[in-house]
Amino acid sequence: IQDTFKVEVGGVGITNISSEVEGYDLSQNYPNPFNPSTTITFSIPKSEEVTLRIYNSLGQIVQTVINGDTLSAGKYRVDFSGANLTSGIYYYTIASGTFSETKKMLLIK
């Protein structure tokens, strides 16, 4: 069995909202549940490569929001649109340096 997913990326913006942070953090998306867009906030304490991916409930990547980009230390806000995804549970994972964290979000249409 092979599942095929088509993802059309809407406007995804990464906004640095603060340069002073104490450590790594991945916040719960807001709003959650969401339709069709939500905001994901994270912090990194030093300049590092960051990867932020969205997975479906089968563990398949449905979107890579940040792909190994080097970001300066700070707190960031990412606007994510699930307009082209189906209702369901999704997971978002951040990886930066030795830090990795995953949280769950719910898309209801």
C-alpha positions in Angstrom: 0.0 0.0 0.0 1.3 3.4 -1.0 -0.2 6.6 0.2 0.4 9.7 -1.9 0.1 13.2 -0.4 0.0 16.4 -2.2 0.9 19.5 -0.1 0.6 23.0 -1.5 2.4 25.4 0.8 0.6 28.6 1.5 2.3 31.6 3.0 4.5 30.4 5.8 6.3 33.1 7.6 9.1 32.9 10.2 9.1 35.9 12.5 11.8 36.6 15.1 9.8 37.9 18.1 12.7 38.2 20.7 16.4 37.8 20.8 16.7 37.1 24.5 15.9 33.5 25.5 17.1 31.2 28.3 17.1 27.9 26.5 15.4 25.7 24.0 11.6 25.6 23.9 8.9 24.4 21.7 5.5 25.8 22.6 2.1 24.2 22.0 0.6 25.6 18.8 -2.2 28.1 19.1 -5.0 27.8 18.4 -5.4 24.1 18.8 -7.5 22.6 17.4 -7.1 24.8 14.3 -8.7 25.5 10.9 -7.0 26.3 8.6 -4.0 28.0 10.2 -2.1 28.0 13.5 1.0 29.5 15.1 4.0 27.5 16.3 6.5 29.3 18.6 10.0 28.1 19.5 13.2 29.3 21.1 16.8 28.6 20.5 19.6 29.9 22.9 22.3 30.2 20.2 22.8 30.5 16.5 22.2 27.0 15.1 20.7 25.1 12.2 17.0 24.5 12.8 14.6 22.0 11.2 10.9 22.1 11.8 8.7 19.4 10.2 5.0 18.6 10.2 4.1 14.8 10.2 0.8 13.0 9.8 -0.5 10.4 12.2 1.4 7.7 10.1 4.7 9.4 10.7 5.0 10.7 7.2 6.4 14.2 6.6 3.7 16.4 5.1 5.7 19.6 5.2 9.2 20.8 6.1 8.6 24.3 7.4 12.3 25.1 8.2 14.9 22.9 6.5 18.3 23.2 8.3 18.3 27.0 8.1 20.7 28.7 10.5 18.8 31.0 12.8 20.2 33.4 15.4 19.5 33.0 19.1 15.9 34.0 19.8 12.2 33.3 20.0 10.5 32.7 16.7 6.9 32.5 15.5 5.9 30.4 12.5 2.5 30.6 10.9 1.4 27.3 9.5 -1.5 26.7 7.1 -3.2 23.3 7.0 -5.6 24.5 4.3 -4.6 21.7 1.9 -4.5 19.0 4.6 -7.3 16.7 5.7 -8.8 16.8 9.2 -6.8 14.8 11.7 -4.0 14.7 14.2 -0.6 16.1 13.1 2.7 16.3 14.9 5.4 19.0 14.6 9.0 18.4 15.5 11.8 20.8 16.0 15.5 19.8 15.8 18.3 22.1 16.7 21.8 21.1 17.8 21.2 18.3 20.4 17.6 19.5 21.1 14.6 17.8 19.6 11.0 18.0 20.7 7.6 17.0 19.3 4.1 18.2 20.0 0.7 17.2 18.8 -1.9 19.4 17.0 -5.4 18.8 15.7 -6.8 20.1 12.4 -10.6 20.2 12.3 -12.4 21.2 9.1 
